[in-house]
Amino acid sequence: QQQVKQSPQSLIVQKGGISIINCAYENTAFDYFPWYQQFPGKGPALLIAIRPDVSEKKEGRFTISFNKSAKQFSLHIMDSQPGDSATYFCAASRGATNKLIFGTGTLLAVQP
Amino acid sequence: DVKVTQSSRYLVKRTGEKVFLECVQDMDHENMFWYRQDPGLGLRLIYFSYDVKMKEKGDIPEGYSVSREKKERFSLILESASTNQTSMYLCASSRLVPPLHFGNGTRLTVT
């Protein structure tokens, strides 16, 4: 019940295309759903996050879509750029402890 | 900008050695975390600390211990390193609310 399942494991997208990464969870007590972006040699950094009281959050080219009834959330990267090539992790947590449960990661490659 | 500094970028140790991984944050954050990152497994929480001298086990604490004697410093200790502890170790810190701020990691190889 603590797992966060992430797919796909890897993704290749053409420049200008839309990248979509999906995550599913089981614990209905989770109330914070962030996405982290990690470049080679660096630690993960927060990209965008959502709480379950909204169904969508957009920041620039990045959008989180949240489906509470299906217990799923996804990251959409519009107009994908080669600079977006990185590993993306979804995560979830409950309450104020900040104990994030991470997905297994998606390696995104955006081809020029 | 928050800075989380991990003392070593690469570390090579022998089986059975006692290993210390050090992490320092400069933002007076209450929470500190140690995660382990492995391909196909994502990031898994080893231990976290919500205050000086306070700690809680994460999902994979076996074979590890931690120490937090000062607010800014959180150490991960491998009491007797084993080859299955070869991995990337990530330290993070946060206030009582998100987000987590990560260091750049220590890649540990146990031979």
Interface residues (C-beta under 8 A of the other chain):
Chain A: Q2 Q6 Q9 Y32 P34 Y36 G41 K42 G43 P44 A45 L46 A49 F89 A91 S93 A96 T97 N98 K99 L100 I101 F102 G103 T104 G105
Chain B: V4 N31 F33 Y35 G40 L41 G42 L43 R44 L45 F48 Y50 G58 D59 L90 A92 S94 L96 V97 P98 P99 L100 H101 F102 G103 N104 G105
